[in-house]
């Protein structure tokens, strides 16, 4: 099982089975970016300014997965929405 996710930069569409939050610290200005990555490929799906925001986006992905799983059990509830999750810009 996986979830289709469109990357933040819209350059990739990937079927993910496991996601992770990682961080990248800039040597020059010591800023930290928090990345959501596809664990199987290491591809960066989105970059966020705080760890809290990255975790919030993971929560949005979780809700998307839960909705899709619910519709497998109750297909009559489907209202035509798409099942690809678009990574938010911010």
Secondary structure as the mmCIF struct_conf table of DSSP 4:
data_model
#
loop_
_struct_conf.conf_type_id
_struct_conf.id
_struct_conf.beg_label_comp_id
_struct_conf.beg_label_asym_id
_struct_conf.beg_label_seq_id
_struct_conf.end_label_comp_id
_struct_conf.end_label_asym_id
_struct_conf.end_label_seq_id
STRN STRN1 UNK A 3 UNK A 6
TURN_TY1_P TURN_TY1_P1 UNK A 8 UNK A 9
BEND BEND1 UNK A 10 UNK A 11
STRN STRN2 UNK A 13 UNK A 16
BEND BEND2 UNK A 17 UNK A 17
STRN STRN3 UNK A 19 UNK A 25
TURN_TY1_P TURN_TY1_P2 UNK A 27 UNK A 29
STRN STRN4 UNK A 32 UNK A 38
TURN_TY1_P TURN_TY1_P3 UNK A 39 UNK A 41
STRN STRN5 UNK A 44 UNK A 48
BEND BEND3 UNK A 49 UNK A 50
HELX_RH_AL_P HELX_RH_AL_P1 UNK A 51 UNK A 73
HELX_RH_3T_P HELX_RH_3T_P1 UNK A 75 UNK A 77
BEND BEND4 UNK A 80 UNK A 80
STRN STRN6 UNK A 84 UNK A 86
HELX_LH_PP_P HELX_LH_PP_P1 UNK A 87 UNK A 88
#
